[in-house]
Amino acid sequence: MAILDLTLAPVVSPAFGGMEFGTVGQYEVMKGTAKGVLDPSNPLNAGIVNLDRAPRNSSGLVEYIVDVAILKPVDMSRGNRRIFYEVVNRGTKFANFWINSGVMGNDPWGPGDVGTGFLMNQGYTIVWSAWQGDVVAGGGRMLAQFPIPTNNGQPIVGTSREEYTDTGISTTFTGNLTYPAADLDPTKATLTVRAREHDPRAIPSDLTWQYLNTMQISINRPAGYDSGAIYEFIYPAKDPKVMGIGFAAVRDVVSYLRYEKADDNGTPNPLKLKGKPSIKKVLALGVSQSGRFLRDFIHQGFNEDESGRITFDGVIPLITGSRKSFTNYEFAQPGRNSRQHEDHLFPGDQFPFTYRVTTDPISGETGGIHETCQCNDTCPKIMHMDGENEIWQGRGSLVVTNTRGTKDLTLPKNVRAYLFAGTQHFPGLPPTMGICQQLSNPMDYRPFIRALIVALDRWVSDGTQPPPSQYASLKSGTLVPPLSTGFPDIPGVNYTGLVNYLNVLDHSTQPPTIGAPYPEYVTAVDADGNSIAGIRHPFLIVPLGTYTGWNLRAIGHGANDLCSLTGSYIPFAKTAEERIAAGDPRLSIEERYRNHNAYLIRVVFATLLLYLQGFLLVEDAAQIIQDAATGDMTQDHLGVQIDPEIAQIIKEHS
């Protein structure tokens, strides 16, 4: 058996202050570790980079240990007999925030943390396990212990690359290394700087650095470069971890909880019911980094367990765009996220981009996310969900078009693609300026996710078809070149059409060799600058401002490059007089809505339509109408609140 030992103990019982959830009752939290083993000779493990060079136990198997946490009904017989598995993001649990609209954090078990309580009211058993071997301990993050391979007993040495940006304005700063330096001779490493991503690399005379130890360098900031400058450090590294074990660890923990009665030590499966496994179906969610992990998980064939059984029945890659992950590599860095300004050239964003198998004339390769699973009938049903930021930063168009950008693709029958129009990466947060030129985008797409989870459950359970895909397309004219969107000329808004452009990359050299470009397509907009494609929130259909998936960096922070994962919120003028004085082409609020009741009636109709289409649950529809009824039309009306932990978590995950 792949899982030798799963040791869990209740740590919070009952959770949420003893709160009862519908007919399910109380929940409890269990935490512990799973010790797993892998046979490098098993064909299902053979693709894990360096697994064959990892240390082995007396049975010739490779061992690993991962943290496990389970939030389950106290009485399993009252649950829905389904696992909702969330792939943790850099060791952090996101589901309570993204799905329940509750507090974000690793221990959100208090009575005030629960948000809507959606997952618990549905009766899910929620499971998390660690998969990323380089997560730093602390903050309750979930950790994985993976072995370090060797080359016949000698350390493996190779070239590794680091990037540092948004480093502040102090004279010096410290850069952490992912892997220890193999040689502290500074002549064997290089450090360059550039103001923006597309600028040439430079080594000014006052750019100096030194090793502080094998895991850190100190950099002296050169004159003329602001906080947003990009520092690239290339050095000889050693002791890579077998990071690809993360895929097998997720597969094996889920497979054990789903199918087995006990581990090798005879310890019963904690999800058993009447002595047998109680789980009938498993849904998986991955948010951002962990969504890219899930796409990679399927692409590399890990949705088949070592007994030939399916791991996940339904999968939600959330806000991933067309990317995968930088995980199953020798000197992997799974935390990297390719954006236009940051981490732009790291692996994990190359072909294939979409689910069906296609041939890419630009790279000359053939492949697809479903390339392996379609051969053994282990492809899950997939709901691919993107926000509008993924169009700009995640090349979302490549999920639904061919790589020439000449025609739309027909997605496999078991795949749906949904685009949440007018949204940024992190949903439902109060507008702030930060390092961007415009206010951030507060639009909240989480109500759509809840409705679609219900639809996904029905789809995997009895074949009930979910709502059809709602994504931008070439045929409908909602996918267009970046300079042909029709974005209005709004005073104080600098629209440049900049996207996270993509080229074929050769990572055998460092920095990577840049090859042929891919076409760039983004969503068309209406006269207000609001996207016309995908699922449109009632507050986008009946707007009080312009909501975009992009924003630009402000002066002092790499000005005019894309501002990471942030969208824009550009409020309308309150009156016609203010609009005319400002030269704003967008109608003012008073010109749009005769009074608050006129505004509210339009919100009600837009909300009911989304409910009838299956994109809103009744309770979320009611809440949206309530927010519109009680909000001030001249202010931000979304009424969102932010937990003190969120700002730090967003910084860590950007």
WOBEL-V960019 format. One record per pair of residues at least 12 apart in sequence whose ideal C-beta (glycine too) atoms are under 7 Angstrom apart, sorted by the first residue. I is the first residue (numbers start at 0). J is the second residue. D is the distance in Angstrom with one decimal. If there is no record, write none. Layout:
I&J&D  I&J&D
//
This chain:
0&259&6.8  0&262&6.9  0&263&5.5  1&35&5.5  1&36&6.5  1&251&3.9  1&305&5.6  2&33&5.6  2&35&5.2  2&251&5.5  2&252&6.6  2&255&4.2  2&262&5.5  3&34&4.9  3&35&6.6  3&36&5.7  3&262&6.4  3&263&4.7  4&34&4.4  4&262&5.4  4&263&6.7  4&264&5.3  5&31&6.9  5&33&4.7  5&67&6.8  5&255&6.5  5&262&5.1  5&266&6.5  6&31&4.5  6&32&5.8  7&29&4.4  7&30&6.6  7&31&3.7  7&67&6.4  7&69&6.7  7&269&5.3  8&29&6.4  8&30&6.9  8&31&5.9  9&27&5.4  9&28&6.9  9&29&5.4  10&28&5.3  10&29&6.8  10&30&5.0  11&27&6.4  11&28&4.0  11&108&4.7  12&27&3.6  12&73&6.8  13&25&4.0  13&26&6.5  13&27&5.7  13&73&6.1  14&26&4.6  14&27&5.7  14&28&5.3  14&70&6.7  14&108&4.4  15&108&6.2  15&109&6.8  15&110&5.3  15&113&5.3  16&109&6.6  16&110&3.4  18&110&6.0  18&113&6.7  20&116&5.8  20&119&4.1  20&120&5.0  21&120&4.8  22&77&6.4  23&72&5.2  23&77&5.0  23&78&5.8  23&119&6.5  23&122&4.5  24&72&6.2  24&73&6.2  24&74&5.7  24&77&5.3  25&73&4.6  26&70&5.8  26&71&6.6  26&72&5.9  26&73&6.6  26&119&5.6  27&71&6.3  27&73&5.1  28&68&6.9  28&70&5.5  28&108&5.6  29&69&4.6  29&71&6.8  29&269&6.1  30&68&4.9  31&67&5.7  32&64&5.4  32&65&6.7  32&66&5.8  32&67&6.3  33&65&5.4  33&67&5.1  33&128&6.6  33&252&5.3  34&62&6.7  34&64&5.2  35&63&5.4  35&248&6.0  35&251&5.2  36&60&4.0  36&61&6.6  36&62&5.4  37&50&6.5  37&60&6.3  37&61&4.7  37&244&6.7  37&247&5.6  38&60&5.6  39&51&4.6  39&61&6.3  41&305&6.3  43&300&6.8  43&303&6.5  43&305&5.8  44&247&6.0  46&299&5.9  46&300&7.0  47&241&6.5  47&243&3.9  47&244&6.2  47&247&6.4  47&327&6.5  48&243&5.1  48&327&5.4  48&328&6.0  48&329&5.7  49&148&4.1  49&239&6.8  49&241&5.1  49&329&6.2  50&241&5.6  50&243&7.0  52&148&3.8  52&149&6.2  52&150&6.7  53&146&4.3  53&148&4.7  53&241&5.1  54&146&5.3  61&146&6.2  63&143&6.9  63&144&6.2  63&145&5.3  63&146&6.9  63&244&5.2  63&248&6.1  64&144&4.3  65&128&5.2  65&129&4.2  65&130&6.8  65&143&4.6  65&248&5.0  65&252&6.8  66&128&6.7  66&129&4.4  66&141&4.2  66&142&5.4  67&128&4.7  67&252&6.3  68&127&4.7  68&141&6.8  69&124&6.6  69&126&5.3  69&269&6.5  70&125&4.3  71&124&4.5  71&270&6.9  72&122&6.7  72&124&6.9  75&270&6.6  75&272&5.0  75&277&5.4  76&272&6.0  78&122&4.3  78&124&5.8  79&121&6.1  79&122&3.4  79&123&6.2  80&277&5.4  80&278&6.0  80&279&4.6  81&123&5.6  81&124&6.9  81&278&6.7  81&279&6.5  81&280&4.9  81&281&6.9  81&282&6.5  81&456&7.0  82&124&5.3  82&126&5.3  82&253&7.0  82&256&6.5  82&257&6.7  82&278&5.4  82&281&4.4  83&118&5.8  83&123&4.0  83&125&5.0  83&282&5.3  83&284&6.9  84&126&4.9  84&253&5.7  84&281&6.0  84&282&7.0  84&283&4.7  85&125&6.8  85&127&5.6  85&284&4.9  86&130&6.7  86&249&6.7  86&283&6.7  86&285&4.2  86&289&3.6  86&292&5.4  86&293&5.9  87&127&5.3  87&129&6.5  87&141&5.2  87&289&6.4  88&286&5.7  88&287&6.1  88&288&5.0  88&289&4.6  88&652&6.1  89&131&6.5  89&134&6.0  89&288&6.4  89&334&5.6  89&651&6.6  89&652&5.9  90&129&6.6  90&131&6.5  90&134&3.9  90&140&3.1  90&141&4.8  90&142&6.5  91&105&5.9  91&140&6.0  91&648&6.4  92&105&5.4  92&127&5.5  93&286&4.6  94&118&6.7  94&125&6.3  94&284&6.3  95&107&4.4  95&112&6.6  95&114&6.6  97&286&5.5  97&445&6.2  97&448&6.8  98&117&5.9  98&118&5.6  98&448&6.3  98&449&6.7  99&113&6.3  99&114&3.9  99&115&5.3  99&116&6.1  99&117&5.2  99&118&6.0  100&114&4.1  100&115&5.2  100&445&5.2  101&113&5.2  101&114&2.7  102&642&4.8  103&642&6.0  103&644&6.0  103&645&5.2  103&648&5.7  104&644&5.0  105&138&6.4  105&139&3.3  105&140&6.3  106&139&5.4  117&449&5.2  124&270&6.1  126&256&6.4  127&141&6.2  128&248&6.7  128&249&6.4  128&252&4.5  129&141&4.0  129&142&5.4  129&143&4.0  130&143&5.9  130&245&3.5  130&248&5.5  130&249&5.2  131&143&6.1  131&245&5.9  131&333&5.0  132&145&4.0  132&240&4.5  132&242&5.1  132&245&6.6  133&177&6.2  133&240&6.8  143&245&6.4  143&248&6.6  145&240&4.6  145&241&5.2  145&242&6.6  145&244&4.9  146&241&5.6  147&238&5.0  147&240&5.8  148&239&7.0  148&241&5.8  154&237&4.6  154&238&5.8  155&237&6.5  155&238&7.0  155&239&6.0  156&181&4.5  156&235&5.9  156&237&4.8  157&236&6.2  157&329&5.9  157&330&5.5  158&233&6.4  158&235&6.4  158&509&5.0  159&177&6.4  159&178&5.3  159&234&6.3  159&236&3.7  159&330&4.6  160&231&6.7  160&233&5.0  160&509&5.1  160&510&6.7  161&174&6.3  161&176&6.2  161&177&6.7  161&232&4.5  162&229&6.1  162&230&6.9  162&231&5.6  162&342&5.9  163&230&4.4  164&227&6.0  164&228&6.7  164&229&4.8  164&340&6.9  164&341&5.6  165&226&5.9  165&227&6.1  165&556&6.9  166&226&6.1  167&226&5.6  168&226&5.7  170&219&6.6  170&220&6.0  171&217&5.7  171&218&6.4  171&219&5.2  171&220&6.7  172&218&5.7  172&220&6.9  173&211&6.9  173&215&5.6  173&217&5.7  174&215&6.8  174&216&4.9  174&218&5.8  174&232&6.3  175&214&6.5  175&215&5.8  176&214&5.1  176&215&6.5  176&216&7.0  177&332&5.3  178&236&3.9  178&237&6.7  178&238&6.2  178&239&6.1  178&330&5.9  179&213&4.1  179&214&5.8  179&236&6.7  179&237&5.8  179&238&5.8  180&210&6.4  180&213&4.8  180&234&5.6  180&235&6.7  180&236&6.4  181&235&4.3  181&236&5.9  181&237&3.9  182&235&5.2  183&210&4.9  185&209&6.7  185&210&6.8  187&235&5.6  188&232&6.7  188&233&6.4  188&234&3.8  189&233&5.1  190&206&6.6  190&208&5.0  190&218&6.9  190&230&6.5  190&232&5.1  191&231&5.0  192&206&5.6  192&221&6.3  192&224&5.8  192&228&5.5  192&229&6.9  192&230&5.3  193&228&6.8  193&229&5.3  194&224&6.1  194&228&5.5  194&557&6.7  195&340&6.9  195&557&5.5  195&560&5.1  196&229&6.4  196&339&6.2  196&340&5.1  196&343&5.0  196&560&6.2  200&231&6.6  203&221&4.4  205&221&4.5  205&222&5.9  206&219&6.9  206&221&4.2  207&219&4.5  216&232&6.6  218&230&6.1  225&555&4.9  225&556&6.5  225&557&6.8  226&555&6.0  226&556&5.5  227&552&5.8  227&556&4.0  227&557&2.6  228&557&6.9  231&510&6.6  233&509&5.0  236&330&5.8  239&329&5.1  239&330&4.8  242&326&5.6  242&327&6.8  242&331&3.9  242&333&6.4  243&326&6.2  243&327&3.5  245&326&6.0  246&296&5.4  246&299&6.2  246&301&4.5  246&327&6.7  247&301&6.6  249&296&6.7  250&301&4.7  250&304&5.7  250&310&5.2  253&281&6.1  253&310&5.3  254&304&4.0  254&308&6.8  254&310&5.9  256&268&6.4  256&270&5.4  256&278&6.5  257&276&6.4  257&278&4.8  257&281&5.7  258&276&5.9  258&308&6.4  259&276&6.6  260&275&6.6  260&276&6.5  280&312&4.8  280&459&5.4  280&460&6.3  281&310&7.0  281&311&5.3  281&312&5.6  282&312&6.7  282&313&4.5  282&455&6.3  282&456&6.7  283&311&4.4  283&314&4.8  283&315&6.9  284&315&4.8  284&317&6.4  285&316&5.7  285&317&6.4  286&317&4.9  286&318&6.4  287&318&5.2  287&319&6.9  287&424&6.8  287&652&6.9  288&334&6.8  288&336&6.2  290&316&4.0  290&317&4.9  290&318&6.3  290&319&3.9  291&319&4.9  291&322&5.1  291&323&5.4  291&324&4.4  291&347&6.6  292&324&4.9  292&326&6.5  293&314&5.6  293&316&5.0  294&316&5.1  294&319&6.1  294&323&5.2  294&368&5.6  295&323&4.1  295&324&4.7  295&326&6.2  297&314&6.9  297&368&5.6  297&372&5.8  298&323&6.3  298&368&4.8  298&370&6.7  298&371&6.9  299&327&6.5  299&371&7.0  300&371&3.8  300&372&6.8  302&372&5.4  302&377&4.8  302&379&6.1  303&375&5.6  303&377&4.3  309&377&4.8  311&379&4.7  312&379&5.7  312&380&6.7  312&459&4.2  313&379&5.6  313&380&4.7  313&455&4.6  313&458&6.7  313&459&4.4  314&379&4.6  314&381&5.0  315&382&5.1  315&384&6.2  315&455&6.9  316&383&5.4  317&384&5.0  318&385&6.0  318&386&5.3  318&389&5.6  318&424&5.8  319&389&6.8  319&393&6.4  320&385&6.1  320&389&3.8  320&392&6.9  320&393&1.9  320&394&5.5  320&395&4.6  321&352&3.7  321&393&6.2  321&394&4.7  321&395&6.3  321&397&3.9  321&398&5.1  322&337&6.4  322&347&5.8  322&348&4.5  322&393&5.9  323&347&5.3  324&347&4.9  325&345&5.5  325&346&4.7  325&347&4.0  328&346&6.2  332&345&6.7  335&347&6.7  337&499&6.9  338&392&5.0  338&499&5.6  338&561&6.6  338&563&6.0  339&392&6.4  339&497&6.5  339&498&6.7  339&499&4.0  339&560&6.0  339&561&4.1  340&552&6.8  340&557&5.7  340&560&4.0  340&561&5.9  341&563&6.4  344&504&6.3  344&510&6.1  344&511&5.0  346&506&5.4  348&501&6.7  349&504&6.3  350&362&4.9  350&364&5.3  350&366&6.5  350&402&7.0  351&366&4.0  351&367&4.9  351&368&6.3  352&397&3.8  352&398&6.2  353&367&6.3  353&368&6.8  353&397&6.6  353&398&5.2  353&408&5.9  354&367&5.9  354&368&4.5  354&369&5.1  354&381&6.6  354&410&6.1  354&411&5.5  354&414&4.8  355&367&5.1  355&369&6.4  355&408&6.4  355&410&6.5  355&411&5.3  356&369&6.7  356&370&5.3  357&401&6.5  359&402&4.6  360&402&6.9  360&403&6.5  361&402&5.4  361&503&6.0  361&515&5.2  361&517&6.1  362&503&5.0  369&411&6.1  378&413&5.9  380&413&4.7  380&455&6.7  380&458&5.3  380&459&5.4  381&413&6.4  381&414&4.6  382&415&5.1  382&417&6.6  382&451&5.6  382&455&5.3  383&398&6.3  383&414&6.5  383&415&6.9  383&416&4.6  384&417&4.9  384&419&6.9  384&448&6.6  384&451&6.9  385&418&5.3  385&419&7.0  386&419&4.8  386&422&3.9  386&423&6.3  386&424&6.1  386&444&6.1  386&548&6.3  387&419&6.9  387&420&5.9  387&421&5.8  387&422&5.2  387&522&6.4  387&530&5.7  387&547&6.8  387&548&2.8  387&566&6.6  388&422&6.9  388&423&4.8  388&424&4.5  388&548&4.1  388&564&5.8  388&566&5.7  390&521&5.2  390&522&5.5  390&548&5.7  391&498&5.3  391&499&6.6  391&521&6.3  391&548&5.2  391&549&4.4  391&561&6.5  392&499&4.7  392&561&6.4  392&564&6.6  394&499&6.4  394&501&5.4  396&478&5.4  396&520&4.0  397&517&7.0  398&416&6.0  399&416&5.9  399&470&5.3  399&472&6.3  400&473&6.0  400&478&6.8  400&520&6.8  402&517&6.0  403&518&6.6  404&518&3.4  404&520&5.8  406&473&6.5  407&472&4.9  407&473&5.2  407&474&5.5  410&468&6.5  415&465&5.8  415&468&4.9  416&468&4.6  416&470&4.4  417&451&6.7  417&468&6.6  417&469&5.2  417&470&6.6  417&533&6.8  417&534&5.9  418&469&6.4  418&470&4.5  418&471&5.9  418&532&6.0  418&533&3.1  418&534&6.7  419&444&3.8  419&447&6.0  419&533&6.2  419&534&5.6  420&530&4.1  420&532&6.0  420&533&4.2  420&534&6.4  420&535&4.6  420&539&5.9  421&442&5.4  421&529&5.4  421&530&5.2  421&535&6.9  421&536&6.8  421&539&4.4  421&546&3.8  421&547&6.9  422&440&6.5  422&442&4.8  422&444&4.9  422&548&6.4  422&566&6.5  423&439&6.4  423&440&4.1  423&548&6.0  423&564&6.4  423&565&5.5  423&566&3.1  424&564&3.4  425&564&6.6  425&649&5.9  426&442&6.9  426&443&4.8  426&444&5.0  426&445&5.5  427&441&6.5  427&443&3.4  427&445&6.3  427&637&7.0  427&639&4.6  428&441&6.2  428&639&6.2  428&641&5.7  429&441&6.2  429&639&5.6  429&641&5.7  430&568&4.9  430&635&6.0  433&565&7.0  434&552&6.0  434&553&5.7  434&556&4.0  434&562&6.5  435&550&4.3  435&551&6.7  435&552&6.4  435&553&5.9  435&562&3.9  435&565&5.3  436&493&6.4  436&550&6.5  436&551&4.7  436&553&5.0  437&492&6.6  437&550&5.3  437&567&3.9  437&568&6.9  437&569&5.9  438&567&6.8  438&568&4.5  439&550&7.0  439&565&5.0  439&566&6.6  439&568&6.5  440&546&5.2  440&547&6.7  440&566&3.2  440&567&5.9  440&568&4.9  441&568&6.0  441&635&6.1  441&637&4.9  441&639&5.7  442&536&5.8  442&538&6.6  442&539&6.7  442&546&5.0  443&637&6.3  443&639&6.6  444&536&6.9  446&615&5.7  446&619&3.7  446&623&6.9  447&534&5.6  447&614&5.3  449&616&5.7  449&619&6.3  450&613&6.3  450&614&5.4  450&615&5.4  450&616&5.0  451&465&6.9  453&616&6.8  454&466&6.4  454&613&6.0  466&612&6.0  466&613&4.3  466&614&6.4  469&533&5.2  469&534&5.0  470&532&6.9  470&533&6.0  471&522&4.8  471&532&3.5  471&533&6.3  476&523&6.2  477&522&5.9  477&523&5.1  477&531&5.8  477&532&3.7  478&520&4.4  478&522&6.7  479&520&6.4  479&521&6.7  479&523&4.8  480&519&6.7  480&520&6.5  481&496&3.4  481&498&5.5  481&519&5.7  481&521&5.1  482&496&4.4  484&521&6.2  484&523&5.4  484&524&5.2  485&523&6.1  485&524&5.5  486&524&5.5  486&528&5.1  487&526&6.2  487&527&7.0  487&528&5.2  487&584&5.0  487&585&6.3  488&584&6.4  489&528&6.7  489&545&7.0  489&569&6.0  489&583&6.2  489&585&6.8  490&581&5.3  490&582&5.2  490&583&5.9  492&569&6.0  493&551&5.9  493&559&6.8  495&559&6.6  497&561&5.8  498&519&5.0  498&521&6.2  499&561&6.6  500&516&6.6  500&519&6.0  501&516&7.0  501&517&4.5  502&514&5.6  502&515&6.4  502&516&5.0  502&517&7.0  503&515&5.1  527&542&6.1  527&545&5.4  527&585&5.1  528&545&4.1  528&547&6.6  529&542&5.9  529&545&5.9  529&546&6.0  534&614&5.4  537&602&4.9  537&605&4.0  537&606&4.7  537&609&6.8  537&623&5.6  538&637&6.8  540&605&4.2  541&598&6.5  541&601&4.4  541&602&4.9  541&605&5.7  543&570&6.5  543&571&5.9  543&588&6.3  543&632&6.3  543&636&6.3  544&568&5.7  544&569&5.5  544&570&4.1  544&571&5.2  545&569&4.2  545&585&7.0  546&566&6.7  546&568&5.8  547&566&5.1  547&567&4.4  548&566&4.8  549&561&6.1  549&566&6.3  549&567&6.6  550&562&4.0  550&565&4.5  550&566&5.9  550&567&4.6  563&653&5.3  564&653&5.8  571&585&5.7  571&587&5.7  571&588&5.3  572&587&4.3  573&587&6.2  573&588&5.4  573&589&6.6  573&633&5.0  574&587&5.4  574&589&5.2  575&587&5.1  575&589&6.3  575&590&5.3  588&632&5.8  588&633&6.3  592&632&6.8  595&632&5.9  598&632&5.8  599&627&5.4  599&628&5.7  602&624&6.4  602&627&4.2  603&624&5.6  606&620&5.0  606&623&5.1  606&624&5.6  626&638&5.3
//
